[in-house]
Amino acid sequence: MIAAAATALLLTSCVATGRSLPTPDPLSAADAERLIEEHLEFYADEARIADPTVQIPDVARVRLLDPSESPEAIAQCLREEGFDADVEPDGGLSIGHRIEQRAAFALAHYVCNAKYPPDPKYLAPLNESQHEFLYEFLVNELVPCIEKAGFDVGEIPSFQAYLADVGTPREWVPMAEVAAPGWLQYRCEQAPDGLYGELEDDR
């Protein structure tokens, strides 16, 4: 199974009524393109590992995707490239190919992600207002969901402690604290709707 790119992220929960949405930092056109190029470099590296002689092609972008759109768009593209691909209930991709097709698949995976990259706002680092919004969701919604399923996440850090550890090996990730099984990750929403400044229904 190959997890779909954005994630990350992203079974999402509805925002509580009256809760203010965060304000993401604006992205210049140059920064947006840089984020997409960095994202695609991961898939280009996969293709080069599978076949060191591969020539990474120029690919015409079809459109930018929201995380909810990405799994099916990538799966459909891979099917058009000749590979069996389906979307799993958790948003990952179930893909079938023979071992001798490894290089061809890696290149097709790059091509499909280049055709349908995520909107760069989902690739940009979160700012403090977004982290605060996410932290409140983790504490007030995700942790109770985990505990209702019978798992103990242990001590919850303060927001300042949480923020200080973001991006480090000490970053607080409730699901990781309990080594969550797959079914729990599917049952409990892991990111709040509105994290990027707008609700899903408003897109």
Sequence and secondary structure as in RCSB ss.txt:
>XXXX:A:sequence
MIAAAATALLLTSCVATGRSLPTPDPLSAADAERLIEEHLEFYADEARIADPTVQIPDVARVRLLDPSESPEAIA
QCLREEGFDADVEPDGGLSIGHRIEQRAAFALAHYVCNAKYPPDPKYLAPLNESQHEFLYEFLVNELVPCIEKAG
FDVGEIPSFQAYLADVGTPREWVPMAEVAAPGWLQYRCEQAPDGLYGELEDDR
>XXXX:A:secstr
 B  TT TT  EE   TT          HHHHHHHHHHHHHHHHHHHHHH TT           B TTTHHHHHH
HHHHHTT EEEE TTS EEEE  GGGHHHHHHHHHHHHHHS B GGGTS   HHHHHHHHHHIIIIIHHHHHHTT
        HHHHHHHTTSTT   HHHHTT  HHHHHHS  EETTTTSS GGG 
